[in-house]
Structure formats: C-alpha cells, structure tokens
Amino acid sequence: MIDTLDQELLNAHERGDKSALVTLYSQAAEAATSDDAKYFYMTHAFIFALDVGHPNANLLRAELIAAGREA
C-alpha cells in the first residue's frame, strides 16, 4: 500500500493538486509506523490544507497540538 500511496503523492505533486495532497498526506499519516513519520506527514497535510483553505485544516492543527507537535 505504501508504494501505491507514494506514487499517488508524487503524481499529486506533479499535478499541483493541493487538495489531493491534503488527503494523501493524511492517509500517509494514518499508515505511518512511527510517531515521527505520522506527524511528519500530518504536518505536510496541514500545510497544504492551510494553503487551499481545506476544511480539515483546523482538525489537523488540533491533532498536531494535542500531540505536542504544534504550538
């Protein structure tokens, strides 16, 4: 699954599809096998969410704050 997800992320970056990147980075965060990887991907999802005004931006920020990864 990760190989497919990695390819989808690359494709979304190539297309400049920031809304898809929010979804894909969120999926990568859920699939991550370590906390560092999880919050790395979640931070990327949050940044792209802010960039496009995605409705999940506040939820992502709240999760990062709860994990001590954002102030």
PDB file of N, CA, C and O in Angstrom:
ATOM      1  N   MET A   1       0.811  -1.200   0.000  1.00  0.00           N
ATOM      2  CA  MET A   1       0.000   0.000   0.000  1.00  0.00           C
ATOM      3  C   MET A   1       0.853   1.263   0.000  1.00  0.00           C
ATOM      4  O   MET A   1       0.544   2.220  -0.710  1.00  0.00           O
ATOM      5  N   ILE A   2       1.908   1.273   0.778  1.00  0.00           N
ATOM      6  CA  ILE A   2       2.738   2.471   0.846  1.00  0.00           C
ATOM      7  C   ILE A   2       3.319   2.801  -0.523  1.00  0.00           C
ATOM      8  O   ILE A   2       3.393   3.976  -0.881  1.00  0.00           O
ATOM      9  N   ASP A   3       3.733   1.804  -1.299  1.00  0.00           N
ATOM     10  CA  ASP A   3       4.266   2.080  -2.629  1.00  0.00           C
ATOM     11  C   ASP A   3       3.242   2.805  -3.490  1.00  0.00           C
ATOM     12  O   ASP A   3       3.578   3.762  -4.187  1.00  0.00           O
ATOM     13  N   THR A   4       2.005   2.352  -3.442  1.00  0.00           N
ATOM     14  CA  THR A   4       0.938   2.998  -4.199  1.00  0.00           C
ATOM     15  C   THR A   4       0.695   4.406  -3.679  1.00  0.00           C
ATOM     16  O   THR A   4       0.528   5.341  -4.462  1.00  0.00           O
ATOM     17  N   LEU A   5       0.674   4.559  -2.372  1.00  0.00           N
ATOM     18  CA  LEU A   5       0.463   5.873  -1.776  1.00  0.00           C
ATOM     19  C   LEU A   5       1.602   6.813  -2.140  1.00  0.00           C
ATOM     20  O   LEU A   5       1.362   7.977  -2.461  1.00  0.00           O
ATOM     21  N   ASP A   6       2.828   6.330  -2.096  1.00  0.00           N
ATOM     22  CA  ASP A   6       3.967   7.163  -2.505  1.00  0.00           C
ATOM     23  C   ASP A   6       3.803   7.637  -3.941  1.00  0.00           C
ATOM     24  O   ASP A   6       4.050   8.804  -4.244  1.00  0.00           O
ATOM     25  N   GLN A   7       3.390   6.744  -4.817  1.00  0.00           N
ATOM     26  CA  GLN A   7       3.204   7.113  -6.219  1.00  0.00           C
ATOM     27  C   GLN A   7       2.073   8.127  -6.371  1.00  0.00           C
ATOM     28  O   GLN A   7       2.179   9.065  -7.161  1.00  0.00           O
ATOM     29  N   GLU A   8       1.002   7.940  -5.623  1.00  0.00           N
ATOM     30  CA  GLU A   8      -0.108   8.899  -5.669  1.00  0.00           C
ATOM     31  C   GLU A   8       0.338  10.277  -5.180  1.00  0.00           C
ATOM     32  O   GLU A   8      -0.067  11.299  -5.734  1.00  0.00           O
ATOM     33  N   LEU A   9       1.175  10.299  -4.136  1.00  0.00           N
ATOM     34  CA  LEU A   9       1.713  11.569  -3.647  1.00  0.00           C
ATOM     35  C   LEU A   9       2.556  12.248  -4.717  1.00  0.00           C
ATOM     36  O   LEU A   9       2.414  13.447  -4.959  1.00  0.00           O
ATOM     37  N   LEU A  10       3.427  11.488  -5.352  1.00  0.00           N
ATOM     38  CA  LEU A  10       4.271  12.041  -6.418  1.00  0.00           C
ATOM     39  C   LEU A  10       3.415  12.592  -7.552  1.00  0.00           C
ATOM     40  O   LEU A  10       3.673  13.681  -8.064  1.00  0.00           O
ATOM     41  N   ASN A  11       2.399  11.833  -7.939  1.00  0.00           N
ATOM     42  CA  ASN A  11       1.515  12.276  -9.018  1.00  0.00           C
ATOM     43  C   ASN A  11       0.783  13.562  -8.647  1.00  0.00           C
ATOM     44  O   ASN A  11       0.670  14.472  -9.468  1.00  0.00           O
ATOM     45  N   ALA A  12       0.286  13.640  -7.414  1.00  0.00           N
ATOM     46  CA  ALA A  12      -0.423  14.842  -6.965  1.00  0.00           C
ATOM     47  C   ALA A  12       0.512  16.046  -6.934  1.00  0.00           C
ATOM     48  O   ALA A  12       0.110  17.156  -7.281  1.00  0.00           O
ATOM     49  N   HIS A  13       1.756  15.828  -6.519  1.00  0.00           N
ATOM     50  CA  HIS A  13       2.741  16.919  -6.543  1.00  0.00           C
ATOM     51  C   HIS A  13       2.981  17.378  -7.981  1.00  0.00           C
ATOM     52  O   HIS A  13       3.022  18.578  -8.254  1.00  0.00           O
ATOM     53  N   GLU A  14       3.136  16.441  -8.879  1.00  0.00           N
ATOM     54  CA  GLU A  14       3.373  16.790 -10.280  1.00  0.00           C
ATOM     55  C   GLU A  14       2.210  17.588 -10.865  1.00  0.00           C
ATOM     56  O   GLU A  14       2.421  18.508 -11.655  1.00  0.00           O
ATOM     57  N   ARG A  15       0.986  17.238 -10.481  1.00  0.00           N
ATOM     58  CA  ARG A  15      -0.208  17.938 -10.967  1.00  0.00           C
ATOM     59  C   ARG A  15      -0.446  19.262 -10.244  1.00  0.00           C
ATOM     60  O   ARG A  15      -1.191  20.120 -10.719  1.00  0.00           O
ATOM     61  N   GLY A  16       0.205  19.411  -9.080  1.00  0.00           N
ATOM     62  CA  GLY A  16      -0.050  20.596  -8.262  1.00  0.00           C
ATOM     63  C   GLY A  16      -1.406  20.548  -7.586  1.00  0.00           C
ATOM     64  O   GLY A  16      -1.998  21.585  -7.290  1.00  0.00           O
ATOM     65  N   ASP A  17      -1.898  19.335  -7.342  1.00  0.00           N
ATOM     66  CA  ASP A  17      -3.230  19.131  -6.762  1.00  0.00           C
ATOM     67  C   ASP A  17      -3.133  19.157  -5.233  1.00  0.00           C
ATOM     68  O   ASP A  17      -2.994  18.118  -4.589  1.00  0.00           O
ATOM     69  N   LYS A  18      -3.208  20.347  -4.679  1.00  0.00           N
ATOM     70  CA  LYS A  18      -3.012  20.520  -3.237  1.00  0.00           C
ATOM     71  C   LYS A  18      -4.124  19.906  -2.403  1.00  0.00           C
ATOM     72  O   LYS A  18      -3.866  19.418  -1.303  1.00  0.00           O
ATOM     73  N   SER A  19      -5.355  19.919  -2.899  1.00  0.00           N
ATOM     74  CA  SER A  19      -6.445  19.276  -2.161  1.00  0.00           C
ATOM     75  C   SER A  19      -6.211  17.776  -2.053  1.00  0.00           C
ATOM     76  O   SER A  19      -6.443  17.182  -1.000  1.00  0.00           O
ATOM     77  N   ALA A  20      -5.753  17.164  -3.139  1.00  0.00           N
ATOM     78  CA  ALA A  20      -5.425  15.737  -3.095  1.00  0.00           C
ATOM     79  C   ALA A  20      -4.272  15.489  -2.134  1.00  0.00           C
ATOM     80  O   ALA A  20      -4.247  14.469  -1.446  1.00  0.00           O
ATOM     81  N   LEU A  21      -3.316  16.415  -2.080  1.00  0.00           N
ATOM     82  CA  LEU A  21      -2.183  16.241  -1.171  1.00  0.00           C
ATOM     83  C   LEU A  21      -2.621  16.244   0.292  1.00  0.00           C
ATOM     84  O   LEU A  21      -2.044  15.527   1.109  1.00  0.00           O
ATOM     85  N   VAL A  22      -3.626  17.035   0.628  1.00  0.00           N
ATOM     86  CA  VAL A  22      -4.159  17.015   1.999  1.00  0.00           C
ATOM     87  C   VAL A  22      -4.650  15.607   2.325  1.00  0.00           C
ATOM     88  O   VAL A  22      -4.316  15.050   3.371  1.00  0.00           O
ATOM     89  N   THR A  23      -5.430  15.049   1.440  1.00  0.00           N
ATOM     90  CA  THR A  23      -5.983  13.707   1.648  1.00  0.00           C
ATOM     91  C   THR A  23      -4.888  12.656   1.680  1.00  0.00           C
ATOM     92  O   THR A  23      -4.871  11.798   2.562  1.00  0.00           O
ATOM     93  N   LEU A  24      -3.985  12.719   0.732  1.00  0.00           N
ATOM     94  CA  LEU A  24      -2.938  11.692   0.627  1.00  0.00           C
ATOM     95  C   LEU A  24      -1.958  11.757   1.799  1.00  0.00           C
ATOM     96  O   LEU A  24      -1.569  10.719   2.333  1.00  0.00           O
ATOM     97  N   TYR A  25      -1.556  12.962   2.204  1.00  0.00           N
ATOM     98  CA  TYR A  25      -0.667  13.063   3.360  1.00  0.00           C
ATOM     99  C   TYR A  25      -1.381  12.630   4.642  1.00  0.00           C
ATOM    100  O   TYR A  25      -0.754  12.074   5.543  1.00  0.00           O
ATOM    101  N   SER A  26      -2.673  12.880   4.726  1.00  0.00           N
ATOM    102  CA  SER A  26      -3.439  12.393   5.878  1.00  0.00           C
ATOM    103  C   SER A  26      -3.477  10.870   5.893  1.00  0.00           C
ATOM    104  O   SER A  26      -3.344  10.254   6.950  1.00  0.00           O
ATOM    105  N   GLN A  27      -3.656  10.267   4.730  1.00  0.00           N
ATOM    106  CA  GLN A  27      -3.626   8.806   4.636  1.00  0.00           C
ATOM    107  C   GLN A  27      -2.249   8.263   4.995  1.00  0.00           C
ATOM    108  O   GLN A  27      -2.140   7.241   5.673  1.00  0.00           O
ATOM    109  N   ALA A  28      -1.209   8.934   4.549  1.00  0.00           N
ATOM    110  CA  ALA A  28       0.153   8.510   4.883  1.00  0.00           C
ATOM    111  C   ALA A  28       0.384   8.596   6.392  1.00  0.00           C
ATOM    112  O   ALA A  28       1.044   7.735   6.974  1.00  0.00           O
ATOM    113  N   ALA A  29      -0.163   9.634   7.018  1.00  0.00           N
ATOM    114  CA  ALA A  29      -0.041   9.766   8.475  1.00  0.00           C
ATOM    115  C   ALA A  29      -0.707   8.591   9.179  1.00  0.00           C
ATOM    116  O   ALA A  29      -0.161   8.046  10.138  1.00  0.00           O
ATOM    117  N   GLU A  30      -1.879   8.204   8.707  1.00  0.00           N
ATOM    118  CA  GLU A  30      -2.594   7.071   9.304  1.00  0.00           C
ATOM    119  C   GLU A  30      -1.839   5.757   9.117  1.00  0.00           C
ATOM    120  O   GLU A  30      -1.900   4.879   9.978  1.00  0.00           O
ATOM    121  N   ALA A  31      -1.130   5.620   7.998  1.00  0.00           N
ATOM    122  CA  ALA A  31      -0.422   4.380   7.687  1.00  0.00           C
ATOM    123  C   ALA A  31       0.989   4.334   8.278  1.00  0.00           C
ATOM    124  O   ALA A  31       1.643   3.291   8.245  1.00  0.00           O
ATOM    125  N   ALA A  32       1.455   5.453   8.814  1.00  0.00           N
ATOM    126  CA  ALA A  32       2.832   5.531   9.325  1.00  0.00           C
ATOM    127  C   ALA A  32       3.057   4.547  10.469  1.00  0.00           C
ATOM    128  O   ALA A  32       2.148   4.245  11.243  1.00  0.00           O
ATOM    129  N   THR A  33       4.270   4.065  10.552  1.00  0.00           N
ATOM    130  CA  THR A  33       4.613   3.073  11.573  1.00  0.00           C
ATOM    131  C   THR A  33       5.370   3.667  12.751  1.00  0.00           C
ATOM    132  O   THR A  33       5.744   2.941  13.672  1.00  0.00           O
ATOM    133  N   SER A  34       5.601   4.965  12.736  1.00  0.00           N
ATOM    134  CA  SER A  34       6.235   5.617  13.887  1.00  0.00           C
ATOM    135  C   SER A  34       5.570   6.972  14.101  1.00  0.00           C
ATOM    136  O   SER A  34       4.984   7.538  13.178  1.00  0.00           O
ATOM    137  N   ASP A  35       5.664   7.480  15.313  1.00  0.00           N
ATOM    138  CA  ASP A  35       5.078   8.790  15.600  1.00  0.00           C
ATOM    139  C   ASP A  35       5.754   9.888  14.787  1.00  0.00           C
ATOM    140  O   ASP A  35       5.082  10.792  14.290  1.00  0.00           O
ATOM    141  N   ASP A  36       7.085   9.818  14.646  1.00  0.00           N
ATOM    142  CA  ASP A  36       7.773  10.846  13.869  1.00  0.00           C
ATOM    143  C   ASP A  36       7.271  10.880  12.433  1.00  0.00           C
ATOM    144  O   ASP A  36       7.026  11.956  11.887  1.00  0.00           O
ATOM    145  N   ALA A  37       7.116   9.720  11.819  1.00  0.00           N
ATOM    146  CA  ALA A  37       6.606   9.668  10.447  1.00  0.00           C
ATOM    147  C   ALA A  37       5.167  10.161  10.400  1.00  0.00           C
ATOM    148  O   ALA A  37       4.793  10.915   9.501  1.00  0.00           O
ATOM    149  N   LYS A  38       4.366   9.738  11.362  1.00  0.00           N
ATOM    150  CA  LYS A  38       2.954  10.148  11.399  1.00  0.00           C
ATOM    151  C   LYS A  38       2.827  11.662  11.415  1.00  0.00           C
ATOM    152  O   LYS A  38       2.067  12.234  10.633  1.00  0.00           O
ATOM    153  N   TYR A  39       3.559  12.304  12.291  1.00  0.00           N
ATOM    154  CA  TYR A  39       3.411  13.745  12.421  1.00  0.00           C
ATOM    155  C   TYR A  39       4.154  14.506  11.336  1.00  0.00           C
ATOM    156  O   TYR A  39       3.809  15.653  11.053  1.00  0.00           O
ATOM    157  N   PHE A  40       5.156  13.908  10.726  1.00  0.00           N
ATOM    158  CA  PHE A  40       5.786  14.478   9.533  1.00  0.00           C
ATOM    159  C   PHE A  40       4.743  14.598   8.426  1.00  0.00           C
ATOM    160  O   PHE A  40       4.567  15.665   7.839  1.00  0.00           O
ATOM    161  N   TYR A  41       4.058  13.496   8.148  1.00  0.00           N
ATOM    162  CA  TYR A  41       3.028  13.505   7.107  1.00  0.00           C
ATOM    163  C   TYR A  41       1.856  14.407   7.481  1.00  0.00           C
ATOM    164  O   TYR A  41       1.317  15.112   6.628  1.00  0.00           O
ATOM    165  N   MET A  42       1.464  14.386   8.743  1.00  0.00           N
ATOM    166  CA  MET A  42       0.335  15.206   9.179  1.00  0.00           C
ATOM    167  C   MET A  42       0.672  16.692   9.047  1.00  0.00           C
ATOM    168  O   MET A  42      -0.190  17.496   8.693  1.00  0.00           O
ATOM    169  N   THR A  43       1.921  17.054   9.331  1.00  0.00           N
ATOM    170  CA  THR A  43       2.341  18.444   9.175  1.00  0.00           C
ATOM    171  C   THR A  43       2.232  18.868   7.715  1.00  0.00           C
ATOM    172  O   THR A  43       1.783  19.974   7.415  1.00  0.00           O
ATOM    173  N   HIS A  44       2.640  17.991   6.816  1.00  0.00           N
ATOM    174  CA  HIS A  44       2.508  18.300   5.391  1.00  0.00           C
ATOM    175  C   HIS A  44       1.030  18.455   5.010  1.00  0.00           C
ATOM    176  O   HIS A  44       0.669  19.374   4.274  1.00  0.00           O
ATOM    177  N   ALA A  45       0.195  17.569   5.505  1.00  0.00           N
ATOM    178  CA  ALA A  45      -1.238  17.676   5.224  1.00  0.00           C
ATOM    179  C   ALA A  45      -1.766  19.018   5.719  1.00  0.00           C
ATOM    180  O   ALA A  45      -2.537  19.680   5.024  1.00  0.00           O
ATOM    181  N   PHE A  46      -1.353  19.416   6.914  1.00  0.00           N
ATOM    182  CA  PHE A  46      -1.790  20.682   7.499  1.00  0.00           C
ATOM    183  C   PHE A  46      -1.347  21.871   6.653  1.00  0.00           C
ATOM    184  O   PHE A  46      -2.136  22.782   6.400  1.00  0.00           O
ATOM    185  N   ILE A  47      -0.097  21.867   6.219  1.00  0.00           N
ATOM    186  CA  ILE A  47       0.428  22.980   5.416  1.00  0.00           C
ATOM    187  C   ILE A  47      -0.362  23.125   4.119  1.00  0.00           C
ATOM    188  O   ILE A  47      -0.755  24.230   3.746  1.00  0.00           O
ATOM    189  N   PHE A  48      -0.592  22.007   3.435  1.00  0.00           N
ATOM    190  CA  PHE A  48      -1.364  22.078   2.195  1.00  0.00           C
ATOM    191  C   PHE A  48      -2.814  22.459   2.472  1.00  0.00           C
ATOM    192  O   PHE A  48      -3.437  23.151   1.666  1.00  0.00           O
ATOM    193  N   ALA A  49      -3.354  22.017   3.600  1.00  0.00           N
ATOM    194  CA  ALA A  49      -4.722  22.383   3.969  1.00  0.00           C
ATOM    195  C   ALA A  49      -4.833  23.889   4.178  1.00  0.00           C
ATOM    196  O   ALA A  49      -5.804  24.509   3.744  1.00  0.00           O
ATOM    197  N   LEU A  50      -3.848  24.471   4.838  1.00  0.00           N
ATOM    198  CA  LEU A  50      -3.846  25.921   5.023  1.00  0.00           C
ATOM    199  C   LEU A  50      -3.761  26.636   3.684  1.00  0.00           C
ATOM    200  O   LEU A  50      -4.427  27.647   3.461  1.00  0.00           O
ATOM    201  N   ASP A  51      -2.939  26.101   2.804  1.00  0.00           N
ATOM    202  CA  ASP A  51      -2.699  26.736   1.513  1.00  0.00           C
ATOM    203  C   ASP A  51      -3.961  26.822   0.663  1.00  0.00           C
ATOM    204  O   ASP A  51      -4.157  27.794  -0.067  1.00  0.00           O
ATOM    205  N   VAL A  52      -4.812  25.809   0.756  1.00  0.00           N
ATOM    206  CA  VAL A  52      -6.014  25.797  -0.091  1.00  0.00           C
ATOM    207  C   VAL A  52      -7.302  26.080   0.684  1.00  0.00           C
ATOM    208  O   VAL A  52      -8.390  26.018   0.112  1.00  0.00           O
ATOM    209  N   GLY A  53      -7.193  26.386   1.972  1.00  0.00           N
ATOM    210  CA  GLY A  53      -8.390  26.633   2.771  1.00  0.00           C
ATOM    211  C   GLY A  53      -9.231  25.379   2.945  1.00  0.00           C
ATOM    212  O   GLY A  53     -10.460  25.444   2.977  1.00  0.00           O
ATOM    213  N   HIS A  54      -8.569  24.251   3.055  1.00  0.00           N
ATOM    214  CA  HIS A  54      -9.247  22.956   3.188  1.00  0.00           C
ATOM    215  C   HIS A  54      -9.996  22.888   4.526  1.00  0.00           C
ATOM    216  O   HIS A  54      -9.495  23.374   5.539  1.00  0.00           O
ATOM    217  N   PRO A  55     -11.181  22.293   4.534  1.00  0.00           N
ATOM    218  CA  PRO A  55     -11.966  22.237   5.774  1.00  0.00           C
ATOM    219  C   PRO A  55     -11.318  21.399   6.887  1.00  0.00           C
ATOM    220  O   PRO A  55     -11.724  21.519   8.043  1.00  0.00           O
ATOM    221  N   ASN A  56     -10.340  20.569   6.579  1.00  0.00           N
ATOM    222  CA  ASN A  56      -9.685  19.763   7.611  1.00  0.00           C
ATOM    223  C   ASN A  56      -8.528  20.477   8.297  1.00  0.00           C
ATOM    224  O   ASN A  56      -7.903  19.909   9.193  1.00  0.00           O
ATOM    225  N   ALA A  57      -8.231  21.698   7.901  1.00  0.00           N
ATOM    226  CA  ALA A  57      -7.084  22.410   8.473  1.00  0.00           C
ATOM    227  C   ALA A  57      -7.176  22.518   9.995  1.00  0.00           C
ATOM    228  O   ALA A  57      -6.194  22.256  10.690  1.00  0.00           O
ATOM    229  N   ASN A  58      -8.326  22.896  10.514  1.00  0.00           N
ATOM    230  CA  ASN A  58      -8.469  23.051  11.969  1.00  0.00           C
ATOM    231  C   ASN A  58      -8.340  21.716  12.694  1.00  0.00           C
ATOM    232  O   ASN A  58      -7.747  21.649  13.771  1.00  0.00           O
ATOM    233  N   LEU A  59      -8.884  20.664  12.115  1.00  0.00           N
ATOM    234  CA  LEU A  59      -8.774  19.330  12.714  1.00  0.00           C
ATOM    235  C   LEU A  59      -7.318  18.864  12.735  1.00  0.00           C
ATOM    236  O   LEU A  59      -6.842  18.344  13.744  1.00  0.00           O
ATOM    237  N   LEU A  60      -6.626  19.050  11.631  1.00  0.00           N
ATOM    238  CA  LEU A  60      -5.213  18.658  11.575  1.00  0.00           C
ATOM    239  C   LEU A  60      -4.403  19.443  12.602  1.00  0.00           C
ATOM    240  O   LEU A  60      -3.560  18.874  13.295  1.00  0.00           O
ATOM    241  N   ARG A  61      -4.651  20.728  12.699  1.00  0.00           N
ATOM    242  CA  ARG A  61      -3.922  21.552  13.678  1.00  0.00           C
ATOM    243  C   ARG A  61      -4.208  21.077  15.100  1.00  0.00           C
ATOM    244  O   ARG A  61      -3.295  20.982  15.920  1.00  0.00           O
ATOM    245  N   ALA A  62      -5.458  20.784  15.388  1.00  0.00           N
ATOM    246  CA  ALA A  62      -5.820  20.312  16.725  1.00  0.00           C
ATOM    247  C   ALA A  62      -5.105  19.004  17.056  1.00  0.00           C
ATOM    248  O   ALA A  62      -4.662  18.806  18.188  1.00  0.00           O
ATOM    249  N   GLU A  63      -4.992  18.121  16.084  1.00  0.00           N
ATOM    250  CA  GLU A  63      -4.290  16.848  16.309  1.00  0.00           C
ATOM    251  C   GLU A  63      -2.804  17.085  16.540  1.00  0.00           C
ATOM    252  O   GLU A  63      -2.202  16.438  17.397  1.00  0.00           O
ATOM    253  N   LEU A  64      -2.208  17.999  15.790  1.00  0.00           N
ATOM    254  CA  LEU A  64      -0.796  18.311  15.987  1.00  0.00           C
ATOM    255  C   LEU A  64      -0.560  18.945  17.361  1.00  0.00           C
ATOM    256  O   LEU A  64       0.420  18.627  18.034  1.00  0.00           O
ATOM    257  N   ILE A  65      -1.453  19.834  17.768  1.00  0.00           N
ATOM    258  CA  ILE A  65      -1.321  20.462  19.090  1.00  0.00           C
ATOM    259  C   ILE A  65      -1.463  19.419  20.190  1.00  0.00           C
ATOM    260  O   ILE A  65      -0.675  19.412  21.136  1.00  0.00           O
ATOM    261  N   ALA A  66      -2.460  18.532  20.083  1.00  0.00           N
ATOM    262  CA  ALA A  66      -2.693  17.507  21.091  1.00  0.00           C
ATOM    263  C   ALA A  66      -1.483  16.582  21.231  1.00  0.00           C
ATOM    264  O   ALA A  66      -1.220  16.054  22.312  1.00  0.00           O
ATOM    265  N   ALA A  67      -0.754  16.393  20.139  1.00  0.00           N
ATOM    266  CA  ALA A  67       0.430  15.521  20.160  1.00  0.00           C
ATOM    267  C   ALA A  67       1.692  16.296  20.555  1.00  0.00           C
ATOM    268  O   ALA A  67       2.775  15.712  20.613  1.00  0.00           O
ATOM    269  N   GLY A  68       1.569  17.600  20.826  1.00  0.00           N
ATOM    270  CA  GLY A  68       2.713  18.389  21.194  1.00  0.00           C
ATOM    271  C   GLY A  68       3.624  18.712  20.016  1.00  0.00           C
ATOM    272  O   GLY A  68       4.808  18.997  20.194  1.00  0.00           O
ATOM    273  N   ARG A  69       3.054  18.663  18.802  1.00  0.00           N
ATOM    274  CA  ARG A  69       3.849  18.893  17.588  1.00  0.00           C
ATOM    275  C   ARG A  69       3.619  20.264  16.976  1.00  0.00           C
ATOM    276  O   ARG A  69       4.231  20.605  15.963  1.00  0.00           O
ATOM    277  N   GLU A  70       2.736  21.055  17.586  1.00  0.00           N
ATOM    278  CA  GLU A  70       2.453  22.393  17.087  1.00  0.00           C
ATOM    279  C   GLU A  70       1.980  23.218  18.263  1.00  0.00           C
ATOM    280  O   GLU A  70       1.245  22.728  19.119  1.00  0.00           O
ATOM    281  N   ALA A  71       2.403  24.474  18.305  1.00  0.00           N
ATOM    282  CA  ALA A  71       2.029  25.332  19.442  1.00  0.00           C
ATOM    283  C   ALA A  71       0.986  26.346  19.057  1.00  0.00           C
ATOM    284  O   ALA A  71       0.561  27.143  19.893  1.00  0.00           O
TER     285      ALA A  71
END
